[in-house]
């Protein structure tokens, strides 16, 4: 009997050099029914042919590298097809090992590169303000953040017996936006929101129709003294919210404004409720987190008569007045609906 070893060879079939650490099968008879003895043998002086290799190459299910000596196949000599299949599988494994060793570093580089691109895109999306993705593209370049102190806060008089607004908010022409009805107040609001609906170009129409949550845009296919051109019209939601706010203001003095209300009387309450809901959502959408502090107001007896919110702090804002002007300028150059 040939001396045995517990080692096996990883040499490929194509290697023509003397085989070392080969596995040989020794048959005790000529019948395939006779059990085969599988043994591990040491250095060989001859080079077996490929056919011999196919005959002696054993399958992993009969290999036992932890046991020295004879290992008996329980089912006798494997059929030729099984031997060839086992040899093919082993050869394929060796080829795969070689390929993996050569390509693994490049695979790692490729995977890391793709992961980096994915992370960069994710971070870019995360860092891009969500509002910018829904803003009208034309106005994006004009968006500027600035520090603004709110006006119009309610204050108590020195003796605490009354309250007033010592610093009302005014526009650039020193016109107020609130107070008893007057032409000056109406003019301030008109200049702020006039021309809020401007004709959209084809690119903007395509972008707007990409929102599958609402129906496709409907064109205005007629002209009037207020609508100079057929097409698709719209404007920033900021101006729509200001329109709603102005409507609420007018309803405080409905007798003064009732003859100029464009909404029929039977729909006025519905319109006001819509405006309240519009403003509620707009306030929550923009979510100004500037703190409002409370100040107790005491009368001459030292009694607390009110807790006033101090709203006159600095806020971080977009310059809405400037954005409205830019939109009005575009409407003047293209086409717009000629009323507020």
VEXMAR-446413 format. One record per residue (C-alpha): residue in one letter; x, y, z. Coordinates in steps of 0.05 Angstrom, whole numbers, plus 5000, padded with zeros to 4 digits. Last residue first. Layout:
N
AXYZ
...
// end
This chain:
340
X388668444850
X386868624779
X389968624710
X391067874699
X398167834672
X402067814608
X409467844589
X413568454609
X408668734659
X407668034688
X415167964698
X415368624735
X409668404780
X413467774798
X419768174815
X415568654857
X412468074896
X419367784909
X421768474936
X415868514983
X416867805006
X424067915028
X424967215057
X425067245132
X429167135195
X425467495251
X427868025301
X423268125360
X416968565360
X412167995377
X411968105453
X405567725471
X401568095522
X398967795587
X393168205612
X389968555672
X395068375725
X393368785787
X398469275813
X393269785832
X395270245775
X394169685725
X398869125710
X400768825643
X404468155646
X409468055589
X409767405550
X415267235500
X414467065427
X420366645402
X422266635328
X420465945303
X416866165240
X413265545215
X412865685140
X407965135127
X404265235193
X402965965176
X400865765105
X396165225130
X392565695176
X392466245123
X389065795073
X384065545125
X382066255143
X381566425069
X377165835054
X372666025113
X372166725085
X370366465016
X365066005044
X362166585083
X362067005020
X358766484976
X351466714982
X353767444977
X356967364908
X364567424910
X367368044874
X366068494933
X365969214910
X358969384935
X360069065002
X366369455019
X363969985069
X358369555097
X363268965103
X367969345149
X371368755184
X369868375120
X374868815084
X380468575129
X378667845117
X379067965042
X385868295051
X388367675086
X385767235030
X389367664978
X395667625020
X395066865021
X394366864945
X400467314939
X404666834981
X402066254939
X406266514881
X402666624815
X398366314761
X396166354689
X395965874631
X394466184563
X390266684525
X392667404526
X390368084551
X386167854610
X383268464646
X379968784586
X377968084564
X381167494529
X379166774519
X382266084524
X384366114597
X388165454599
X386564884647
X392564574682
X392663824691
X388863554751
X392063544820
X396263024857
X399962814794
X404463424799
X408363384733
X403163854702
X406564424739
X413364274708
X410364224638
X406764884648
X413165204673
X417064974612
X411565224566
X411465934595
X406666154650
X402266774645
X402067194708
X396867204764
X398967654822
X397968294782
X396468724843
X398368434910
X402468964946
X400369574905
X393069414918
X394169314992
X397469995001
X392270324956
X386570054999
X389970325061
X390871015030
X383771025002
X381070935073
X377470415115
X378770485190
X385470175207
X390069665177
X395269645121
X398570315137
X401670775085
X408571045097
X410371015023
X414970415033
X409370055071
X407470175143
X406869715204
X403870065264
X408570305320
X404670545381
X399370005378
X394970115440
X392969845507
X389570165566
X389670205642
X396769975650
X398970655676
X404570695624
X400070475568
X400269755547
X403169535481
X400369135422
X405668985370
X404869295300
X411969215277
X416168595264
X423768665263
X426868375200
X433367995191
X434567785119
X434167185075
X434367295000
X430466944946
X431467314879
X434866724844
X428866284861
X423666734830
X423566454759
X423865744785
X417165794820
X418265464887
X416464734897
X423564434900
X426065054936
X421164924993
X424764275010
X431064645024
X436864274991
X441163975046
X437563305046
X437563274970
X445063414969
X446262915025
X442462374986
X446262534922
X452862514957
X451061864992
X449061544927
X455461784893
X459661514951
X456060844949
X457360794874
X464760934886
X465160444945
X461959904902
X466760044844
X472960054888
X470759404922
X469559084854
X476359314831
X479759004892
X475758354881
X477558284808
X484157894811
X482757474872
X475657354850
X477857124782
X482856624811
X477756354861
X472556294805
X477355894763
X478755434822
X471255354834
X470055204761
X475354664763
X472054354825
X465154374792
X467954074728
X471553524766
X465253354805
X461253334741
X466452894708
X466352414767
X458752404768
X458452274694
X463451704701
X459051374755
X461951384825
X465450734846
X462350444909
X456550744948
X459850845016
X466351124989
X471750875036
X476951355064
X483751045072
X489151405110
X489052045149
X482552345173
X481353105181
X481653225106
X475452815094
X473252815022
X467352385001
X462252954993
X467753394964
X468052964903
X474152564883
X478752664824
X481651984807
X477851844743
X477752554718
X485152614733
X486451994694
X482652284635
X486752924642
X493052514640
X497152374702
X504052674710
X508952184740
X513752224798
X508552304853
X509452654920
X504852404976
X498352024976
X491252155001
X486851534995
X480051364967
X478650614967
X473050434919
X467549944937
X466349374886
X460049504847
X464049824791
X466649124776
X473949034757
X476448894826
X480049194886
X479949884857
X485250384879
X483551114873
X489051634875
X488952334907
X494752784888
X499353154935
X504253314881
X503053264807
X508853294761
X508153904714
X502753914660
X497854394696
X491454434654
X487354034705
X488554554759
X492854444821
X489254514889
X492453874917
X490553494979
X493953395047
X492652845098
X498352405074
X498751665057
X504151175041
X502450704984
X500050005000
// end
